[in-house]
Amino acid sequence: MAEKENTVRFGFTTGSCAAAAAKAAAYMLLTGKQKNEITIETPKGIPYHAQIVEITRQEDLVRCAVIKDGGSDPDVTTGCHVFAEVTYEQSKTECEKNSGANDNANDQANISRLFADGMAGDCQTAWTLIDGGEGVGRVTLPGLDQPVGNAAINHVPREMIEKEVLEVCSVCDYHGGLRVTISVPEGRELADKTFNPRLGIVGGISILGTSGIVEPMSSKALLETIRVELNQKRALGQTIAAVSPGNYGLDFMKQTYDYDLDKSVKCSNFIGDTIDMAKELGFSGMLLAGHIGKLIKVSGGIMNTHSKEGDCRMELLAAAGLKAGCDANVARAVLETAVTEEGIRILMEAGCCEKAMEYVMERILFFLRKRGGEGFQIECMTYCNQYGLLAKSDGAEAMLAELMAGSQIG
């Protein structure tokens, strides 16, 4: 019997789900006919054939949903319901308000925000107002795809929603306005499992996607998230990027220096890429704080610390021990361990850990600064869970003091 082939399946973004639901709701509102499936074309050029569920039809309102499918690389939003509610808007009234016919300042501000959320026409052609409802986050900090106050529906999903809804309007010969409200009932709970709380997006998840599809790989999404976080810090006036690979770094900095590294950017394994992005976005420097299990790899020039990219943790640690004067038996014991914490214990007991860590930090800085290049200051701290701080660069504490004083992070 032939072995079954492993197939990799694309998924579709929350943006694609929102656009499909909005198109179906618009169709049902304007035609009065039921629609149980719909097809849209994603920006990637791949069609999305969506099943429409949870349909509610009224004379002047239709609400329906698409269930998010993340494909072979699902994220926390897979399985959630992305709803679109489409209602009529009185285009002439809205246009009059937008042109200044209504002098009420509060009404003007509200209409301006709604028009910014979508795209209003000239009262002669169909147009849409796009906003977020239950479970869709709202932006509270600058530097993101949407301005403060807007629903966290990024610009590409907004363009997709508008395109699909206006296509229906054209087919139905409708020239008025439609209000599209996107909601995700599970969104508030799901948001706690995303980066949204760190980004200042409150109340739910974001409606995302640049290609409309979810590719079966997570590296691209992680890199995009790192860039978003860096860009936001820069927009807030930060000139030094505080970076940590993960949660261990947050705990260490809080316990050792009483510094809330939650204000930092999590770079995961992408240390080299994070340096590149920080420079590109105009930061003057970076403070990297990380566990020795990650940063020992950097001492060997490994800028992506994922195990599939390279390891050599114990070899590098043993070499540092030899450089610090330990004997071959100690180095051999380090090589026979599986984790850096145990290797550090062996070096500690041999009395050569301090010198070994000085050498490791020297090599880490060499490769970090080589990647950063001229004019980009990089400082570093590394630690382990059992012994705490192991080594720091000469300028690390001064850079940390600057961050803690609030002169870089608002």
C-alpha positions as CSV (number, residue, x, y, z in Angstrom):
1,M,0.0,0.0,0.0
2,A,1.4,3.4,-0.9
3,E,2.1,5.8,1.9
4,K,-0.4,8.6,2.2
5,E,1.2,11.9,1.2
6,N,1.4,14.7,3.7
7,T,-0.4,17.7,2.2
8,V,0.1,21.2,3.2
9,R,-3.1,23.3,3.1
10,F,-3.4,27.0,3.0
11,G,-5.7,28.8,5.4
12,F,-7.4,32.1,5.1
13,T,-6.9,35.2,7.2
14,T,-9.5,37.0,9.5
15,G,-9.4,39.7,6.8
16,S,-10.6,37.2,4.1
17,C,-13.3,35.9,6.5
18,A,-14.5,39.4,7.1
19,A,-14.6,40.3,3.4
20,A,-16.4,37.1,2.5
21,A,-19.0,37.5,5.3
22,A,-19.5,41.2,4.3
23,K,-20.0,40.3,0.7
24,A,-22.5,37.6,1.5
25,A,-24.4,40.0,3.9
26,A,-24.5,42.8,1.3
27,Y,-25.8,40.4,-1.3
28,M,-28.6,39.1,0.9
29,L,-29.5,42.7,2.0
30,L,-29.7,44.0,-1.5
31,T,-31.3,41.0,-3.2
32,G,-33.4,39.6,-0.4
33,K,-32.1,36.1,-1.3
34,Q,-30.4,33.6,0.9
35,K,-26.6,33.0,0.4
36,N,-25.0,30.0,2.0
37,E,-21.7,30.2,0.3
38,I,-19.6,33.0,-1.4
39,T,-16.4,33.3,-3.3
40,I,-13.9,36.2,-3.0
41,E,-10.5,36.7,-4.6
42,T,-7.7,37.2,-2.1
43,P,-4.9,39.7,-2.8
44,K,-2.6,36.7,-3.3
45,G,-4.8,35.8,-6.3
46,I,-6.1,32.6,-4.6
47,P,-9.9,32.4,-4.6
48,Y,-11.6,31.8,-1.2
49,H,-14.8,29.7,-1.3
50,A,-16.4,30.4,2.1
51,Q,-19.3,28.8,3.7
52,I,-21.8,31.2,5.3
53,V,-23.2,30.4,8.7
54,E,-25.3,32.0,11.5
55,I,-27.4,34.0,9.0
56,T,-29.8,36.7,10.4
57,R,-32.0,38.5,7.8
58,Q,-34.2,41.5,8.5
59,E,-35.6,44.1,6.1
60,D,-32.8,46.6,6.7
61,L,-30.1,44.4,8.2
62,V,-28.3,41.2,7.4
63,R,-25.7,39.5,9.7
64,C,-23.8,36.4,8.9
65,A,-20.5,34.7,9.7
66,V,-17.6,32.8,8.3
67,I,-15.6,30.3,10.5
68,K,-11.9,31.0,10.4
69,D,-9.8,28.2,9.0
70,G,-6.0,28.5,9.6
71,G,-5.1,25.6,7.3
72,S,-2.0,23.5,8.1
73,D,-0.6,26.2,10.4
74,P,-3.5,27.3,12.5
75,D,-3.3,30.1,15.0
76,V,-5.5,31.0,18.0
77,T,-8.2,32.4,15.8
78,T,-8.8,29.2,14.0
79,G,-12.4,28.1,14.6
80,C,-13.7,31.5,15.6
81,H,-16.7,33.1,14.0
82,V,-16.0,36.3,12.0
83,F,-19.3,38.1,11.6
84,A,-20.3,40.9,9.2
85,E,-23.4,43.0,9.8
86,V,-24.5,45.1,6.8
87,T,-27.1,47.9,7.1
88,Y,-28.2,50.8,4.9
89,E,-26.7,54.3,5.3
90,Q,-28.4,57.5,4.2
91,S,-25.7,58.7,1.8
92,K,-27.1,62.2,1.3
93,T,-27.4,62.9,5.0
94,E,-23.9,61.6,5.6
95,C,-22.5,63.6,2.8
96,E,-24.2,66.8,4.0
97,K,-22.8,66.2,7.4
98,N,-19.3,65.5,6.1
99,S,-19.4,68.7,3.9
100,G,-20.3,70.9,6.9
101,A,-24.0,71.2,6.6
102,N,-24.4,70.1,10.2
103,D,-22.5,72.4,12.6
104,N,-22.6,70.0,15.6
105,A,-19.0,69.4,16.5
106,N,-19.6,66.0,18.0
107,D,-21.5,64.8,15.0
108,Q,-18.8,66.1,12.7
109,A,-16.1,64.3,14.7
110,N,-18.0,61.1,14.7
111,I,-18.8,61.2,11.0
112,S,-15.2,62.1,10.2
113,R,-14.0,59.0,12.2
114,L,-16.5,56.8,10.4
115,F,-15.5,58.1,7.0
116,A,-11.8,57.4,7.9
117,D,-12.8,53.9,8.9
118,G,-14.2,53.2,5.4
119,M,-14.4,55.2,2.2
120,A,-17.2,57.5,1.5
121,G,-18.3,58.2,-2.1
122,D,-19.5,61.4,-3.7
123,C,-23.2,60.6,-3.1
124,Q,-23.5,59.5,-6.7
125,T,-21.8,56.0,-6.3
126,A,-22.1,53.3,-3.7
127,W,-19.8,53.6,-0.7
128,T,-19.1,51.9,2.6
129,L,-18.5,52.7,6.2
130,I,-16.4,50.0,7.9
131,D,-16.1,49.6,11.7
132,G,-15.5,47.0,14.4
133,G,-18.0,45.6,16.8
134,E,-17.9,43.0,19.6
135,G,-14.6,41.2,19.9
136,V,-12.7,43.4,17.5
137,G,-10.1,45.5,19.2
138,R,-9.7,49.2,19.1
139,V,-6.4,51.0,18.8
140,T,-5.3,53.1,21.8
141,L,-1.6,53.7,20.9
142,P,0.1,55.3,17.9
143,G,2.4,53.5,15.4
144,L,0.0,50.8,14.3
145,D,-1.6,50.2,10.9
146,Q,-4.7,52.1,12.0
147,P,-4.9,55.5,13.9
148,V,-5.8,55.8,17.5
149,G,-9.5,55.3,18.0
150,N,-10.1,53.1,14.9
151,A,-11.2,49.5,15.0
152,A,-8.2,47.2,14.6
153,I,-9.1,46.3,11.1
154,N,-6.0,46.7,9.1
155,H,-5.9,48.5,5.7
156,V,-5.7,45.5,3.5
157,P,-8.7,43.8,5.0
158,R,-10.6,47.1,4.8
159,E,-9.7,47.3,1.1
160,M,-10.9,43.7,0.6
161,I,-14.2,44.4,2.4
162,E,-14.8,47.5,0.4
163,K,-14.0,45.9,-2.9
164,E,-16.3,42.9,-2.3
165,V,-19.2,44.9,-1.0
166,L,-18.9,47.5,-3.8
167,E,-18.9,44.6,-6.3
168,V,-22.2,43.5,-5.0
169,C,-23.5,47.1,-5.1
170,S,-22.5,47.3,-8.8
171,V,-24.2,44.0,-9.7
172,C,-27.4,45.1,-7.8
173,D,-27.3,48.7,-9.3
174,Y,-27.2,50.2,-5.7
175,H,-25.8,53.7,-5.4
176,G,-26.2,54.4,-1.7
177,G,-24.2,53.8,1.4
178,L,-23.7,50.6,3.4
179,R,-22.4,50.3,6.9
180,V,-20.3,47.2,7.5
181,T,-19.6,46.2,11.1
182,I,-17.2,43.3,11.7
183,S,-17.4,41.4,15.0
184,V,-15.9,38.3,16.5
185,P,-17.8,37.1,19.6
186,E,-14.8,35.0,20.8
187,G,-12.4,37.9,20.1
188,R,-12.1,39.4,23.6
189,E,-11.1,36.1,25.1
190,L,-8.8,35.2,22.2
191,A,-7.0,38.6,22.4
192,D,-5.3,37.6,25.6
193,K,-3.5,34.9,23.6
194,T,-2.2,37.4,21.1
195,F,0.2,40.4,21.1
196,N,-2.7,42.9,21.1
197,P,-2.6,43.8,24.8
198,R,1.1,44.6,24.4
199,L,0.3,46.8,21.4
200,G,-2.4,48.8,23.1
201,I,-5.2,47.2,21.1
202,V,-8.1,46.7,23.6
203,G,-11.3,44.8,23.6
204,G,-10.5,42.1,21.1
205,I,-8.5,40.7,18.2
206,S,-7.3,42.4,15.1
207,I,-8.6,41.7,11.6
208,L,-5.4,41.1,9.7
209,G,-3.8,39.8,6.6
210,T,-1.8,41.2,3.7
211,S,-2.2,38.4,1.2
212,G,-5.6,37.0,2.4
213,I,-4.2,33.6,3.0
214,V,-2.4,31.9,5.9
215,E,0.7,30.2,4.6
216,P,1.8,27.1,6.5
217,M,4.7,28.7,8.2
218,S,5.0,31.0,11.2
219,S,8.3,32.7,10.7
220,K,6.8,35.4,8.4
221,A,4.0,36.2,10.9
222,L,6.5,36.4,13.8
223,L,8.8,38.8,11.9
224,E,5.8,41.0,10.9
225,T,4.8,41.1,14.6
226,I,8.3,42.1,15.7
227,R,8.3,44.9,13.1
228,V,4.9,46.1,14.3
229,E,6.1,46.2,17.9
230,L,9.4,48.0,17.0
231,N,7.5,50.5,14.8
232,Q,5.1,51.3,17.6
233,K,7.9,51.9,20.1
234,R,9.6,54.2,17.6
235,A,6.3,56.1,17.0
236,L,6.1,56.6,20.8
237,G,9.5,58.4,20.7
238,Q,11.7,55.5,21.9
239,T,15.2,55.7,20.4
240,I,16.7,52.6,22.1
241,A,15.0,49.2,21.5
242,A,14.7,47.0,24.6
243,V,14.7,43.5,23.3
244,S,14.3,40.0,24.8
245,P,13.9,36.6,23.2
246,G,11.1,35.6,25.5
247,N,9.3,35.6,28.9
248,Y,12.4,34.4,30.8
249,G,14.0,37.7,30.0
250,L,11.0,39.6,31.4
251,D,11.1,37.7,34.7
252,F,14.9,38.2,35.1
253,M,14.8,41.9,34.5
254,K,11.9,42.4,36.8
255,Q,13.5,40.4,39.7
256,T,17.0,41.7,39.2
257,Y,16.6,45.3,38.2
258,D,12.9,46.0,38.9
259,Y,12.5,46.9,35.3
260,D,9.4,46.0,33.4
261,L,10.7,44.4,30.3
262,D,7.1,43.9,29.2
263,K,7.8,47.3,27.6
264,S,10.3,45.6,25.4
265,V,10.0,43.8,22.1
266,K,10.0,40.0,22.1
267,C,12.3,38.9,19.3
268,S,11.9,35.1,19.7
269,N,14.7,33.5,17.8
270,F,15.1,36.3,15.3
271,I,17.9,38.3,16.9
272,G,19.7,39.2,13.7
273,D,16.5,40.2,11.9
274,T,15.5,42.3,14.9
275,I,18.8,44.2,14.8
276,D,18.2,44.9,11.1
277,M,14.7,46.1,11.6
278,A,15.6,48.3,14.6
279,K,18.3,50.0,12.4
280,E,15.9,50.4,9.5
281,L,13.3,52.0,11.7
282,G,15.7,54.6,13.1
283,F,16.6,53.4,16.5
284,S,20.1,54.5,17.7
285,G,20.7,51.4,19.8
286,M,19.5,48.2,21.4
287,L,19.6,46.5,24.8
288,L,19.4,42.7,24.5
289,A,18.6,40.7,27.6
290,G,18.4,37.0,27.2
291,H,18.9,33.6,28.8
292,I,22.3,31.9,28.2
293,G,20.6,29.1,26.4
294,K,19.7,31.5,23.6
295,L,22.6,33.9,23.7
296,I,25.4,31.3,23.9
297,K,24.5,30.5,20.3
298,V,25.1,34.2,19.4
299,S,28.6,33.8,20.7
300,G,29.2,31.5,17.8
301,G,27.7,33.9,15.2
302,I,24.3,32.2,15.1
303,M,21.8,35.0,14.6
304,N,18.6,32.8,14.3
305,T,18.7,30.8,17.5
306,H,16.1,28.2,16.5
307,S,17.4,24.7,16.9
308,K,16.7,23.9,13.2
309,E,19.1,26.8,12.2
310,G,21.9,25.7,14.5
311,D,22.7,24.7,18.0
312,C,26.3,24.1,19.3
313,R,25.3,25.4,22.8
314,M,27.3,22.9,24.7
315,E,30.2,23.0,22.3
316,L,30.4,26.8,22.6
317,L,30.0,26.6,26.4
318,A,32.8,24.0,26.7
319,A,35.1,26.0,24.5
320,A,34.5,29.1,26.7
321,G,35.4,27.0,29.7
322,L,38.6,25.9,28.1
323,K,39.4,29.5,27.2
324,A,38.8,30.4,30.8
325,G,41.4,27.8,32.0
326,C,39.2,24.8,33.0
327,D,40.7,21.3,32.3
328,A,39.6,18.8,29.7
329,N,37.5,16.8,32.2
330,V,35.4,19.9,33.0
331,A,34.9,20.6,29.3
332,R,34.0,17.0,28.6
333,A,31.4,17.1,31.4
334,V,29.9,20.2,29.9
335,L,29.7,18.5,26.5
336,E,27.9,15.5,28.0
337,T,25.1,17.7,29.5
338,A,21.9,18.5,27.6
339,V,21.1,21.9,28.9
340,T,23.1,25.1,29.4
341,E,21.9,25.5,33.0
342,E,23.7,22.3,34.0
343,G,26.7,23.3,32.0
344,I,26.9,26.6,33.9
345,R,26.7,24.6,37.2
346,I,29.7,22.5,36.1
347,L,31.7,25.7,35.3
348,M,30.6,27.3,38.6
349,E,31.9,24.3,40.6
350,A,35.1,24.3,38.6
351,G,35.7,27.9,39.5
352,C,36.0,29.2,35.9
353,C,32.4,30.3,35.1
354,E,33.0,34.1,35.6
355,K,36.0,34.2,33.2
356,A,34.1,31.9,30.7
357,M,31.1,34.2,30.8
358,E,33.3,37.2,30.2
359,Y,34.6,35.6,27.1
360,V,31.1,34.5,26.0
361,M,29.9,38.1,26.3
362,E,32.9,39.4,24.4
363,R,32.0,37.1,21.5
364,I,28.3,37.9,21.7
365,L,29.1,41.6,21.4
366,F,31.4,41.0,18.5
367,F,28.7,39.3,16.5
368,L,25.9,41.6,17.6
369,R,27.9,44.8,16.8
370,K,29.1,43.3,13.5
371,R,25.5,42.8,12.5
372,G,24.5,46.3,13.8
373,G,27.3,48.1,12.1
374,E,28.7,51.6,12.7
375,G,26.6,54.1,14.6
376,F,24.3,51.5,16.2
377,Q,25.0,50.9,19.9
378,I,24.3,47.4,21.2
379,E,24.5,46.4,24.8
380,C,23.7,43.0,26.3
381,M,23.0,41.0,29.5
382,T,22.8,37.3,29.9
383,Y,21.7,35.2,32.8
384,C,20.5,31.8,33.9
385,N,17.6,30.8,36.1
386,Q,19.7,29.2,38.9
387,Y,22.5,31.8,39.2
388,G,21.0,35.0,37.8
389,L,23.1,37.5,36.0
390,L,26.1,35.8,34.3
391,A,27.6,38.6,32.3
392,K,26.8,42.1,31.0
393,S,28.5,44.5,28.5
394,D,30.2,47.6,29.9
395,G,27.4,49.9,28.8
396,A,24.4,47.7,29.6
397,E,23.5,49.1,33.0
398,A,23.8,52.7,31.8
399,M,21.5,52.0,28.8
400,L,19.1,50.2,31.2
401,A,19.2,53.2,33.6
402,E,18.2,55.5,30.7
403,L,15.3,53.2,29.8
404,M,14.2,53.0,33.5
405,A,14.3,56.8,33.8
406,G,11.6,56.9,31.2
407,S,13.6,59.1,28.7
408,Q,13.2,56.4,26.0
409,I,10.0,54.6,26.7
410,G,6.9,56.6,27.3
